[in-house]
Amino acid sequence: MEQVSGLLSWALSRVLWLSGRSERGAARQPRIMEEKALEVYDLIRTIRDPEKPNTLEELEVVTESCVEVKEIHEEDYLVIIRFTPTVPHCSLATLIGLCLRVKLQRCLPFKHKLEIYISEGTHSTEEDINKQINDKERVAAAMENPNLREIVEQCVIEPD
Amino acid sequence: MCSQAGSASAVHRAVMERAPGSAEARLRSGCLGRALPPGPARQLSWPSDAGARTRNARTRPEPGPLPASSLRSPLPPPPRLLPVTRHDAACVLRKHPPLFSFPPPRLCWHCIPPRDNGGRPDPVPVRASLSADWVRNGSGSRGRRKVGGASETQAITTIPTRQRDSRSLRVLQFPRDSEARERKWRGPEGSRGSLPLSFCLCRDRTLTRPPGGWGPGVQWSLSAAMKDSLVLLARVSAHPDSRCWFLAWNPTGTLLASCGGDRSIRIWGKEGDGWVCKSVLAEGHQRTVRKVAWSPCGNYLASASFDATTCIWKKNQDDFECVTTLEGHENEVKSVAWAPSGSLLATCSRDKSVWVWEVDEEDEYECVSVLNSHTQDVKHVIWHPNQELLASASYDDTIKLYREEEDDWVCYATLEGHESTVWSLSFDPSGQRLASCSDDRTVRIWRQYLPGNEQGVVCNGSDPTWKCICTLSGFHSRTVYDVSWCHLTGALATACGDDAIRVFEEDPSSDPQQPSFSLTAHLPQAHSQDVNCVAWNPKEPGLLASCSDDGEMAFWKYQQPEVL
């Protein structure tokens, strides 16, 4: 089932890409953005949830539509991710945000600026969490904490 | 895209902030003075369009004497400014549209009016002259109608037909010589004042082209002026494979300390044209070093780290030795600052506190105060340049000011206004004003009002009040991480998360209580990642150092653009 859906999405992206090639100019832009968004999604869907043994995709914490890519400059993109935490518990939401940031920082090939938000209405203290996740000094300090780092590394590790 | 749009609207805003009257006056002198050809043509009354004069010179007979009645009841005085609106591409004479004129201008005297009035003549008396040289009727015929008698009361219209005969072209064409063109745009020395080069506001407040169109021309020269005003001198890979968090010049401006995510501090000195690493202080901290600060004497260096400690390094010729480690904070220390007296040190941390330390002659450090005023992480502390006054910026969107009162430190003012984390602070050279930058993408300027001030600002007892006198918004497209006020030139540099460095200057003619700052330099891709810090050299005017998340450090030479 997964393979079929994977094949379908691949086929769809190829069809879109092929149809995109026949168009010129501005019509290309949304295609490129979609491709980039898919690239980002491909990286984040395999991240594991800190608490449960499932990936974020399986838990529907992230979906394809939650990734938005905009172009800032040539070759510089703004990636916005809106994820839905499963548990309305403070520390886990920030941890998921941390995992997303670390994974993309390490693996995303193109130059990007990242903004991560909790999708609206899914958490009681979402503004606080959004502020924390997007504060790069806090993120850097958190990653230097050995316990947190250990957890994040476990979550972000590539599946074999 | 963002940054360019931002800078265009920033210029727009900066221009908008000018007093319209003065700018208009300058434009007026710039335009009309040049538009008129020299010689007897000047005696022609408004609109004094030399083109029309040359057009009609051979086809019209000389005007006869005016009937007496016209002198008794003269026509209303002509508007002083040429009314212009959209020019079509064929319009040869391009004039600066006036910033403000009433009644609002309707048509370009040289082009066919764009608006369709149903064929009826435009009721605005565009031209009126006692000599009535070229009063035309609405159909644009080349006939001449004498002013006088009943026709005076008719609406006089001057809808000229487009004329492109070679004579008018010759007279009106913009000078081919680029220098003369430059002079035309810039106006006589000093006339343009602080308006950015050649941008002018239309009636509908859009930025319009200057005369001559966009040639090798104006927009280029404006953005080039801004780009040329900040020139790269050197780029150094300060902390390879990690980020460079902060830079600090020593008080004599000869050494630069940088600290980074690789837990080390590097001291850089200038050798010839390049910058070399004089020493690496690697063993002091177990985690990222976030900030470094030189003591006012230049012999000590304090470093704040995420391992919750602050190290004090003593300088021995070219070597540094860690003499003390200050512990006490519960979490990462975010900032450290030396007081100008040299005997006080302040540190702040994620544990929401600000600690004030005192140092005596034997290099003994003692904590004299723990200030728990903030409700969230404290990001930055800075001392006032002249007084013993401490300012702290926090994650809780506020700035707090502290002073010593009867042996203890108290918070006497809270500056609210930012909508998100305040990242950094910088005092101006006099210490009267404070610049703060924030995650809400703005930079705010605050001013101190002492008790009994002339402006009538209410003060709480004997404590001065601080008020926000200026907000620079729309210039930055992402978080502003650092702001630095040059103590030599008064320029304000900002480091932004969109990889750009911007420099602002205060307009010399602006009111000190409501200053306006304009963007004088904008370098969109100063670094390949977020710029974390900008620092002006304290001794060499115009030398700016910046560091970034990509681990690189860059040196820039700033020159104020000529227009200011």
Contacts between the chains, C-beta under 8 A, distances in Angstrom:
chain1	res1	chain2	res2	distance
A	71	B	1	7.1
A	72	B	1	6.7
A	72	B	2	5.5
A	72	B	3	7.8
A	72	B	477	7.8
A	72	B	498	7.3
A	73	B	1	7.0
A	73	B	2	8.0
A	73	B	3	7.5
A	73	B	524	7.6
A	73	B	525	7.4
A	111	B	528	7.3
A	113	B	478	6.9
A	113	B	497	7.2
A	113	B	498	7.6
A	131	B	395	7.8
A	131	B	420	7.2
A	131	B	421	7.2
A	135	B	395	7.3
A	135	B	421	6.6
A	135	B	439	7.6
A	136	B	530	7.4
A	136	B	549	8.0
A	137	B	290	7.6
A	137	B	334	7.2
A	137	B	379	7.4
A	138	B	350	7.7
A	138	B	377	7.5
A	140	B	243	7.7
A	140	B	261	6.9
A	140	B	288	6.4
A	140	B	306	7.6
A	141	B	288	7.5
A	141	B	306	5.1
A	141	B	331	7.8
A	141	B	332	4.9
A	141	B	350	7.0
A	144	B	287	4.8
A	144	B	288	6.2
A	144	B	306	5.5
